[in-house]
Amino acid sequence: MTNPTTVDQIADRVEHLLLRHEELQKTNALLHQQVLALSHERDLLKSKLAAARRVSTP
């Protein structure tokens, strides 16, 4: 069978889209973890800055 049928083409495309969806879900999860880590780091730095300002205020 040299010419793929329309159904075969659709099946291949769906399979490709499912793989791409899985890749994007994994990427999204990693990015979400990075956002959480950076938010935590930001909050920690803001807290340290506020503490430093309290110490240096006469």
N, C-alpha and C positions, 0 to 999 in steps of 0.2 A: 504494500500500500504506500505509494509514493506521495500522494496528495492527502494531507490530513483533512479530515472532515471538519465541518463547522463545529460539531460537538467536541471533537478532539481539541480544536483550537481554543474553544471556550474553557474546556477542562484544564488545559495548560495555563491559560491566563488566570483562572481562578486559583490554581496551585501557586503560581507566581505571586499573586496578590496575597494569599494566605501567608506565604513565607515573608513577604515584605511587611505585612501587618505584625507578625511575630518579632521581626527585627526592630520595628518602630516601637513596639511595646517595651522591649528590653532597653532600647535607647532612652525612652521616656522614663523608665524606672531609674536608670542611672542618673539622668538629669535631675530627677526629683530628689534623689539622695544628695546630689551636689548642692541643690538649693537648700535643703535642710541643713547640711553641714555649714554652708556659707552664712545662712541666717543665724545659726548658733554662734559662729565666729563673730559676726557683726554685733550680736547682742552682748557677747562677752567684751568686745572692744569698747562698746558704748558704756558698759558698766564700769570698766577700768577708767575710761575717760572721765566719767562723772565722779568717780572716787578721787581721781587726781585733781580735778577741779575743786572738790571740797577741801582737800588737804592744802592746796595752794592758796585758797581764799583766806584773807586775814580775818 
